[in-house]
Amino acid sequence: MSMAGNLRRVTGLGGVGGLRKVARLARRRPRVDLSHPARSPLGSSVVNCVTYRDGVRTSARGDLVDTVERVRKSREGFVWLGLHEPTDQEFAGIAELFDLHPLAVEDAIEAHQRPKLERYGETLFAVFKTVCYVEHEELTATSEVVNTGEIMVFVGADFVITVRHGRHGSLGPLREELESDPGQLAKGPSAVLHALADHVVDDYLTVTDSVQADIDQVETDVFSEAGARTDPGRIYQLKRELLELKRAVVPLSRPLEDLATRPIRAVDPEIQAYFRDVSDHLLRVKEQIAAFDELLNSILQAHLAQVTVAQNEDMRKITAWAAIVAVPTMVCGVYGMNFDHMPELHWRYGYGMVLGVISVACLALYRGFRRSGWL
């Protein structure tokens, strides 16, 4: 269907007057200059817009409307439009041009969505949560370990629109990698969708490996000689960050399963086998996260047990010293009662004898406590 025909279908306009109104609508759309390879117009949300034919990148001429019209007239290739945190105004013309469902558009603009896969007519809408590991010299109770973002993908018969949210997850390297394999890219927009899913899950694997290093360090500290003095806030912080990673990973299982097993018109049947491989990788990440969660629970319980043992040891030492000090306290208390008839009260060597008795009793108690492990 031609560009004018598509707009007639969207707006319900027909005839010569309708075509004139369509032309005015097209002119009001954001006219994106595609001559700049990285980001154009400068400062807008459009990061890149490229046309592919038979898996090969073709030169961009004109604006976005002209590019889409040429692709739809030739019925060959597809357009890949990349956006970064677009506003309502910036996305309005694009949504109308590609006939995107308002609910999907709202999700793409607002972000903060769960990973999901939805179909709106001939268009597939997918949401992926991206994650990256935040480097830090030393893990503390306030360290940020995992940073998350989002990638929304619209997939149609002749277009792919990626909407990225967050400070990380640039798709430039992914685009270059895909362009180095024209055979895979020639399979159409679903090849881009697979590459995105694979890219996101590979990042999950990278992050889990880094998180494991942090967990190993905490485990080593907890089971060291000074383990009882380890800050438990570090363990809780790791559990919180692991929960953030879990929110990104676990909900993605169902969308990947649908892409790998259910027939979807927008997905090439040959690509579905690749989605099964991505689903297997995701399962490995889920198992790692579950194992990390159990390990952190065990580390936390071990730390609490160490704290309890240390407190018991301190209490035993305090009790032992209190028992030793009780002997001279008792003897001195007896002889401080100011009675006339006290044992050896007026004997010349009575003072020395009392000190000797106190010393022997205290020494006997000290040796007894040492043998029992209390001191």
C-alpha positions in Angstrom: 0.0 0.0 0.0 1.3 3.5 -0.9 2.1 6.2 1.6 -1.1 8.1 0.7 -3.2 5.0 0.8 -1.8 4.2 4.3 -2.7 7.7 5.5 -6.2 7.4 4.0 -6.7 4.2 5.9 -5.5 5.8 9.2 -7.4 9.1 8.9 -10.4 7.9 7.0 -9.9 10.5 4.2 -10.6 9.8 0.5 -10.8 11.7 -2.8 -8.9 14.7 -4.0 -9.7 16.8 -1.0 -8.7 14.0 1.3 -5.3 13.6 -0.5 -4.7 17.3 -0.1 -5.4 17.0 3.7 -3.1 14.0 3.8 -0.3 16.1 2.2 -0.8 18.8 4.9 -0.7 16.1 7.6 2.5 14.7 6.2 4.1 18.2 6.0 3.3 18.7 9.7 5.1 15.6 10.8 8.7 15.9 12.1 10.9 16.0 9.0 13.9 13.9 10.0 17.0 14.6 8.0 18.6 11.2 7.4 21.9 12.4 6.0 23.6 12.5 9.4 24.8 9.0 10.4 24.6 9.3 14.2 21.9 11.7 15.5 19.8 14.1 13.5 18.4 16.7 14.0 20.8 17.5 16.7 19.2 17.3 20.1 16.1 15.4 19.0 15.1 11.9 20.2 15.9 10.3 16.8 19.3 8.5 17.1 19.3 6.8 13.7 17.1 5.8 10.8 18.4 3.3 8.3 16.9 1.4 5.4 18.0 -2.2 4.7 17.4 -4.1 1.4 18.5 -7.8 1.2 20.3 -7.3 4.5 22.5 -4.4 3.1 22.3 -0.9 4.4 21.2 1.6 1.7 21.9 5.3 1.6 19.4 7.5 3.2 17.8 10.2 1.0 15.2 12.7 2.0 13.2 12.6 5.3 11.5 9.8 7.2 8.2 10.1 5.3 9.9 9.8 2.0 12.0 6.8 3.2 9.0 4.9 4.4 7.1 5.6 1.2 9.9 4.3 -0.9 10.2 1.1 1.1 6.5 0.5 0.9 6.3 1.2 -2.8 9.1 -1.2 -3.6 7.9 -3.8 -1.0 11.5 -4.7 -0.4 13.6 -4.2 2.7 12.6 -2.4 5.9 13.3 0.7 7.9 15.0 0.7 11.3 14.2 3.8 13.3 16.1 4.3 16.6 14.8 6.7 19.3 16.0 7.7 22.7 13.4 8.8 25.3 11.1 10.6 22.9 8.4 13.1 24.1 4.7 12.9 23.2 5.2 15.6 20.5 8.2 13.9 19.0 6.5 10.5 18.8 3.1 11.7 17.6 4.0 11.9 13.9 5.9 8.7 14.0 3.0 6.8 15.6 0.7 8.1 12.9 3.1 7.3 10.1 3.4 3.7 11.2 -0.1 3.3 12.5 1.0 2.3 16.0 -1.6 1.5 18.6 -2.2 4.3 21.2 -1.7 1.9 24.2 1.7 0.7 22.9 2.7 4.3 22.1 1.8 5.3 25.7 3.9 2.5 27.1 6.9 3.4 24.9 6.8 7.0 26.0 6.1 6.6 29.7 8.5 3.6 30.2 8.7 1.8 33.6 7.1 -1.2 32.1 7.5 -4.9 32.8 9.0 -7.1 30.1 6.2 -8.2 27.8 5.1 -9.1 24.3 1.8 -7.8 22.8 0.3 -7.9 19.3 -1.7 -5.0 17.9 -3.0 -6.1 14.5 0.0 -6.6 12.2 2.4 -4.9 14.6 4.3 -6.6 17.4 5.3 -4.7 20.5 7.9 -6.0 22.9 9.4 -4.5 26.1 12.9 -5.5 27.3 14.5 -4.4 30.6 18.2 -3.6 30.1 20.7 -3.9 33.0 24.3 -2.9 33.5 26.7 -3.5 36.3 27.8 -0.4 38.2 31.5 -0.5 39.0 32.6 0.3 42.5 35.9 0.1 44.4 34.4 -1.4 47.5 30.9 -2.7 48.2 29.1 -0.7 50.9 25.6 -0.7 52.4 24.7 2.1 49.9 26.5 1.0 46.8 24.5 0.8 43.5 25.3 -2.5 41.9 22.7 -2.9 39.1 21.3 -0.1 36.9 18.3 -0.8 34.8 16.8 0.8 31.6 14.3 -0.3 29.0 14.1 -0.9 25.2 10.7 -1.0 23.5 10.5 -2.5 20.1 7.8 -2.1 17.4 8.0 -4.7 14.7 6.0 -4.5 11.5 6.2 -6.1 8.1 8.6 -3.3 6.8 9.8 -1.4 9.9 11.5 -1.8 13.3 11.2 1.1 15.8 13.4 0.9 18.9 12.7 3.2 21.8 15.5 3.3 24.4 15.2 4.6 28.0 18.1 4.9 30.4 21.7 6.0 30.4 23.1 2.8 29.0 22.2 0.1 26.4 23.4 1.9 23.3 22.4 -0.1 20.2 25.1 1.2 17.9 27.4 -1.8 18.4 24.5 -4.2 17.9 23.6 -2.4 14.6 27.2 -2.8 13.4 27.2 -6.5 14.4 24.0 -7.1 12.5 25.2 -5.2 9.4 28.2 -7.5 9.3 25.9 -10.5 8.7 23.6 -9.5 5.8 22.3 -13.0 5.5 20.7 -12.8 8.9 19.6 -9.2 8.5 17.9 -10.1 5.2 15.3 -12.2 7.1 13.6 -8.9 8.0 12.6 -7.0 11.1 12.3 -10.2 13.2 16.0 -10.6 12.8 16.5 -7.3 14.6 14.1 -8.3 17.3 16.0 -11.5 17.9 19.3 -9.6 18.0 17.9 -7.2 20.5 16.6 -10.0 22.7 20.0 -11.9 22.5 21.8 -8.6 23.3 19.7 -8.0 26.4 20.1 -11.5 27.7 23.8 -11.5 27.1 24.0 -8.4 29.2 22.1 -10.3 32.0 24.8 -13.0 31.9 27.6 -10.4 32.1 25.9 -8.7 35.1 25.3 -11.9 37.0 29.0 -12.8 36.6 30.0 -9.4 38.1 27.4 -9.8 40.9 28.8 -13.2 41.7 32.2 -11.6 42.3 30.6 -9.2 44.9 28.8 -12.1 46.6 32.1 -14.1 46.8 33.8 -11.2 48.4 31.1 -10.8 51.0 31.2 -14.5 51.7 34.9 -14.4 52.2 34.6 -11.5 54.6 31.8 -13.1 56.6 33.8 -16.3 57.1 37.0 -14.6 58.0 38.3 -14.3 61.6 36.6 -10.8 61.9 33.4 -12.0 60.2 31.2 -11.0 63.1 32.2 -7.4 62.6 31.2 -7.5 58.9 28.5 -4.8 58.1 25.3 -6.7 57.4 24.1 -3.8 55.3 26.3 -5.0 52.5 24.4 -8.2 52.4 21.0 -6.5 52.4 22.2 -4.1 49.7 23.2 -7.1 47.5 19.8 -8.7 48.1 18.0 -5.4 47.1 20.1 -5.1 43.9 19.5 -8.8 43.1 15.8 -8.2 43.4 16.1 -5.4 40.9 17.8 -7.8 38.5 15.2 -10.4 39.2 12.4 -8.0 38.2 14.1 -7.5 34.8 14.8 -11.2 34.1 11.9 -13.3 35.4 9.0 -11.6 33.5 10.9 -12.0 30.2 10.4 -15.8 30.2 6.9 -15.8 28.9 7.5 -13.4 25.9 10.6 -15.4 24.8 8.6 -18.6 25.1 5.9 -17.1 22.9 8.4 -15.9 20.3 10.1 -19.3 20.3 7.1 -21.6 20.1 3.9 -19.7 18.9 3.4 -18.8 15.3 3.5 -15.0 14.9 3.1 -13.4 11.6 5.7 -10.7 12.2 8.3 -13.3 13.1 10.1 -15.3 10.4 9.8 -19.0 11.1 13.5 -19.4 10.7 14.1 -16.9 13.4 12.0 -18.8 16.0 14.8 -21.4 16.4 17.1 -18.5 17.5 14.6 -17.4 20.1 14.8 -20.8 21.6 18.5 -20.4 22.1 17.9 -17.0 23.8 15.3 -18.6 26.0 17.8 -21.2 27.1 20.3 -18.4 28.1 17.6 -16.6 30.0 16.8 -19.9 31.9 20.5 -20.0 32.9 20.3 -16.4 34.2 17.2 -17.2 36.3 18.8 -20.2 37.8 21.9 -18.1 38.7 19.7 -15.5 40.3 17.8 -18.1 42.4 21.1 -19.6 43.5 22.5 -16.2 44.5 19.4 -15.4 46.5 19.7 -18.7 48.4 23.4 -18.1 48.9 22.9 -14.6 50.3 20.2 -16.0 52.7 22.7 -18.5 53.9 25.5 -15.9 54.2 23.1 -13.7 56.2 22.1 -16.5 58.5 25.8 -17.5 59.0 26.6 -13.9 59.8 23.8 -13.6 62.4 25.0 -16.9 63.9 28.5 -15.6 64.1 27.3 -12.4 65.8 25.3 -14.5 68.3 28.4 -16.7 69.0 30.6 -13.7 69.5 28.1 -12.2 71.9 27.9 -15.5 73.9 31.7 -15.5 74.1 31.7 -11.9 75.4 29.1 -12.8 78.0 31.0 -15.8 79.2 34.2 -13.6 79.6 32.2 -11.0 81.5 30.6 -13.6 83.7 34.0 -15.3 84.5 35.6 -12.0 85.4 32.6 -11.1 87.6 33.0 -14.4 89.4 36.7 -13.8 90.0 36.1 -10.2 91.3 33.3 -11.5 93.5 35.8 -13.3 95.8 37.8 -10.2 97.0 34.5 -8.3 97.1 33.0 -10.8 99.5 36.0 -11.1 101.7 36.5 -7.3 101.9 32.8 -6.9 102.5 32.9 -9.3 105.5 35.9 -7.6 107.1 34.4 -4.2 106.6 31.5 -5.0 109.0 33.2 -3.3 112.1 32.6 -6.2 114.5 35.0 -6.7 117.5 35.1 -10.4 117.3 36.3 -11.3 113.8 38.6 -14.2 112.9 42.3 -13.1 113.2 41.1 -9.5 113.5 43.9 -8.4 115.9 46.5 -10.9 114.6 49.7 -9.3 113.3 49.7 -11.4 110.1 45.9 -11.4 109.5 46.0 -8.8 106.7 48.6 -10.8 104.8 46.7 -14.0 105.3 43.5 -12.5 103.9 45.3 -11.2 100.9 46.8 -14.6 100.3 43.5 -16.4 100.6 42.0 -13.9 98.1 44.8 -14.4 95.6 44.7 -18.2 95.8 40.9 -18.2 95.3 41.1 -15.9 92.4 43.9 -17.8 90.8 42.0 -21.1 91.2 38.9 -19.6 89.6 41.0 -18.1 86.7 42.6 -21.4 85.9 39.3 -23.2 86.1 37.7 -20.7 83.6 40.7 -20.9 81.3 40.4 -24.7 81.2 36.7 -24.5 80.4 37.3 -22.0 77.5 35.5 -19.1 79.2 38.7 -17.0 79.3 
